[in-house]
Amino acid sequence: MNKTIAINEKQSGDQTMNFVRRSGGVLFAFALFVFGPGGAQSQPLAFLSASATSNQPKIVLELFTSQGCSSCPRADALFPYYIGRKDVIALSMSVDYWDYIGWRDTLAKPIFTARQRSYGSTIGDGIIYTPEIVVDGRAHFNGSDKRAINKMIERRKKALAGRPHVGLGVTTKGDMLHVSVGEKTPDMHIKKATLWMALFSKKKSVRITRGENQGRSLSYHNVVSELTPIGRWTGEKMLLKLPKKQIMQRGADGCVILLQNGDGGPIIAAAEMPSW
């Protein structure tokens, strides 16, 4: 069955890392978009053209960092290299579990910490750390270890080459943002697949006056400000229509759509809108 949902406006070098043990469960915030009084509106699918859908899968990098982590600035400085690569979608998320050591991270949110903890359960041994880069929701590395990260990117590209993949696109039509998802591949097993919208700013600079990075002015790139689940995917073609004006009012420069299997599972597909 094809689905269309319209949501209205009412609705490497330095190998030093900091570690913290996993605790608590995963939190999900359904905050940015809500259904209006009439609920979701089912309509015939108007699937987007191939030009609006990702033809070549990109590798997703998620950097978990903290302003209170003395090991993180090197990874933060390396991150623009990945943002500049055409074969990668790169997002930076600040976590809050180092706030107790003297500086409260101005970019951190609990949902980012919850996401990292979820990855700690699925691809690690329950330990989370900063700086950490997660590649395609499948493997984690020190965020400063360029050689290891690049090696994993190439491994993922080879694994994806020549294989069928799920189409995912994000584009603007009138005053709406359209998110289109294709059908699952024949060999794909779907387990609670979620569509996430990550709103991000291209650059944030912060003057840190306390903690391990006291006295430093640090810059962060492709900084996620909000991460919100916008739908569930069951393997069928689907089109979501979201109010662009309301999204733009959140103050972000652009957005990334992630299709992810399970809680902290593999990334199935990703699409980006670097600017509105």
C-alpha positions in Angstrom: 0.0 0.0 0.0 1.2 3.5 -0.9 1.0 6.2 1.8 0.9 9.9 1.8 0.7 11.8 5.2 0.1 15.5 5.4 0.9 17.1 8.7 -0.5 20.6 9.2 1.0 23.5 11.1 -0.9 22.8 14.3 -0.1 19.6 14.5 44.3 8.5 14.1 46.5 10.7 16.0 45.4 11.4 19.5 43.6 8.3 20.7 42.5 9.9 24.0 38.7 9.5 24.7 36.4 10.2 27.7 34.2 7.3 28.7 30.9 7.0 30.7 28.9 3.8 31.4 25.5 3.4 29.9 22.6 4.0 32.2 18.9 4.4 31.7 16.8 3.7 28.6 16.5 5.5 25.3 14.3 8.6 25.1 12.4 9.7 22.0 10.9 13.2 21.6 7.8 13.6 19.5 7.9 17.4 19.8 8.3 19.2 16.5 5.4 17.9 14.4 2.0 16.8 15.7 -1.2 15.7 13.9 -3.9 18.3 13.7 -7.5 17.6 14.8 -8.3 15.7 11.6 -5.3 13.4 12.0 -3.2 12.2 9.0 -4.7 12.7 5.6 -4.4 9.6 3.3 -4.1 10.5 -0.4 -2.9 8.8 -3.6 0.9 8.7 -3.6 2.6 11.3 -5.7 6.1 9.9 -5.6 8.9 12.3 -6.3 11.0 12.1 -9.4 14.3 10.4 -9.5 16.1 13.7 -9.4 14.7 14.3 -5.9 15.6 10.9 -4.6 19.1 9.8 -3.6 20.5 7.7 -6.5 23.8 6.9 -4.8 23.6 6.1 -1.0 25.7 8.3 1.2 27.5 7.2 4.3 26.2 8.8 7.5 28.6 10.0 10.1 27.4 11.0 13.5 29.9 12.8 15.8 29.1 12.7 19.5 31.1 15.5 21.2 31.1 17.8 24.2 32.3 21.2 25.1 33.4 19.8 28.4 35.7 17.2 26.9 39.3 18.1 26.4 39.7 15.2 23.9 37.0 16.6 21.6 38.5 19.7 19.9 40.7 17.7 17.6 37.7 15.7 16.4 35.6 18.8 16.0 38.3 20.4 13.9 38.5 17.3 11.7 34.8 17.1 11.1 34.6 19.8 8.3 36.7 17.4 6.2 33.8 14.9 6.2 31.2 17.6 5.7 33.0 18.6 2.5 33.0 15.0 1.1 30.2 14.3 -1.5 29.9 10.7 -0.4 29.1 11.5 3.2 26.4 13.1 5.3 27.9 14.3 8.5 26.1 15.5 11.7 27.5 16.7 15.0 25.5 16.1 18.3 26.6 17.4 21.6 26.0 15.3 24.7 25.3 16.4 28.3 26.9 13.9 30.5 30.1 15.9 31.1 28.2 19.0 32.3 29.0 18.1 35.9 32.7 18.7 35.6 32.5 22.5 35.4 30.9 23.6 32.1 27.4 23.1 30.8 27.4 22.3 27.1 25.4 25.0 25.4 24.5 22.8 22.4 23.8 19.5 24.2 20.3 17.9 24.6 19.3 14.7 26.4 18.0 13.1 23.2 21.5 13.2 21.7 22.8 11.4 24.8 20.0 8.9 24.6 20.8 8.2 20.9 24.4 7.6 21.7 23.5 5.3 24.6 21.3 3.3 22.2 24.2 2.9 19.9 26.3 1.8 22.9 23.8 -1.1 23.4 23.6 -2.1 19.7 27.2 -1.7 18.4 29.3 -1.5 21.6 29.5 -3.0 25.0 27.4 -0.5 26.8 30.2 2.1 27.0 29.8 5.5 25.4 32.6 8.1 25.0 33.6 11.4 23.5 34.6 12.0 20.8 32.8 9.2 19.1 31.9 8.8 15.5 29.2 6.3 14.5 29.3 5.2 10.8 26.0 4.3 9.2 24.7 3.1 12.6 27.0 0.1 12.3 30.4 0.8 13.8 32.0 3.4 16.1 35.4 5.0 16.2 37.4 7.7 18.0 36.3 10.9 16.3 39.9 11.9 15.8 41.0 8.6 14.1 40.8 9.8 10.5 42.5 6.6 9.1 40.0 4.2 10.8 37.0 6.3 9.9 38.0 6.6 6.2 38.7 2.9 6.1 35.1 2.2 7.3 33.6 4.6 4.9 35.3 2.8 2.0 34.2 -0.6 3.4 30.6 0.7 3.5 30.8 2.0 0.0 32.0 -1.3 -1.3 29.3 -3.1 0.5 26.6 -0.9 -1.0 28.0 -0.8 -4.6 25.8 -2.5 -7.1 23.2 -3.5 -4.5 19.5 -2.3 -4.5 18.8 0.3 -2.0 15.8 2.2 -0.6 15.2 5.6 -2.3 14.9 8.5 0.1 14.4 12.2 -0.9 13.6 15.5 0.6 12.6 18.5 -1.5 10.3 21.6 -1.4 7.0 21.9 -3.2 5.2 25.1 -2.6 5.0 25.8 1.1 5.5 22.2 2.0 8.5 20.0 2.6 8.2 16.6 0.9 9.9 13.5 2.3 9.6 10.5 0.0 10.6 7.0 0.8 10.7 4.0 -1.6 10.0 0.4 -1.1 12.1 -2.0 0.8 14.6 -4.2 -1.0 13.7 -7.9 -1.3 16.2 -9.1 1.3 15.4 -6.4 3.8 14.0 -7.2 7.3 12.2 -4.2 8.8 12.2 -3.8 12.6 10.5 -0.6 13.9 12.0 1.5 11.1 11.9 5.2 12.0 12.2 8.4 9.9 14.1 11.0 11.7 14.4 14.7 10.9 17.6 16.4 12.1 17.6 20.2 12.0 21.1 21.6 11.9 23.2 24.8 11.8 26.2 24.9 9.6 28.5 26.4 12.2 28.3 27.4 15.9 31.2 29.1 17.8 31.4 29.0 21.5 33.6 30.7 24.1 34.2 28.3 27.0 34.9 29.9 30.3 35.0 26.9 32.6 35.8 23.2 32.6 38.5 21.3 30.7 38.4 23.6 27.7 38.4 26.8 29.8 39.6 29.9 27.8 39.1 28.3 24.4 36.9 29.4 21.6 35.7 26.3 19.7 33.7 25.9 16.5 31.2 23.1 15.8 30.0 22.2 12.3 26.7 20.7 11.1 25.4 21.1 14.6 22.1 19.3 15.2 19.7 21.4 17.2 16.6 19.1 17.0 16.3 15.4 16.3 12.6 14.4 15.9 11.0 11.2 14.7 8.5 12.1 11.9 7.1 8.7 11.0 7.3 4.9 11.0 8.2 3.0 7.8 6.9 -0.5 7.1 8.7 -1.0 3.8 6.1 0.6 1.5 6.4 3.7 -0.6 5.5 6.7 1.5 5.3 10.5 1.1 5.2 12.9 4.1 4.2 16.5 3.6 5.5 18.8 6.3 5.0 22.6 6.8 8.2 24.2 5.6 7.5 27.6 7.2 7.1 26.1 10.6 10.3 24.1 10.2 12.3 27.1 9.0 11.1 29.0 12.1 13.1 26.7 14.2 16.2 28.6 13.1 18.2 25.9 11.5 20.1 26.2 8.2 18.9 22.9 6.8 17.9 19.4 7.5 18.8 15.7 7.1 16.3 12.9 6.9 17.5 9.5 8.3 15.7 6.2 7.8 16.9 3.9 10.6 16.1 0.3 11.5 15.3 -0.4 15.1 16.4 1.6 18.1 20.0 2.6 17.5 20.2 0.2 14.5 21.6 0.5 11.0 20.9 3.5 8.9 18.9 2.3 5.9 19.0 5.6 3.9 19.7 9.3 4.3 18.9 12.5 2.4 19.9 16.1 3.1 18.7 19.6 2.4 21.8 21.7 3.2 19.8 24.9 3.0 16.2 26.0 2.6 
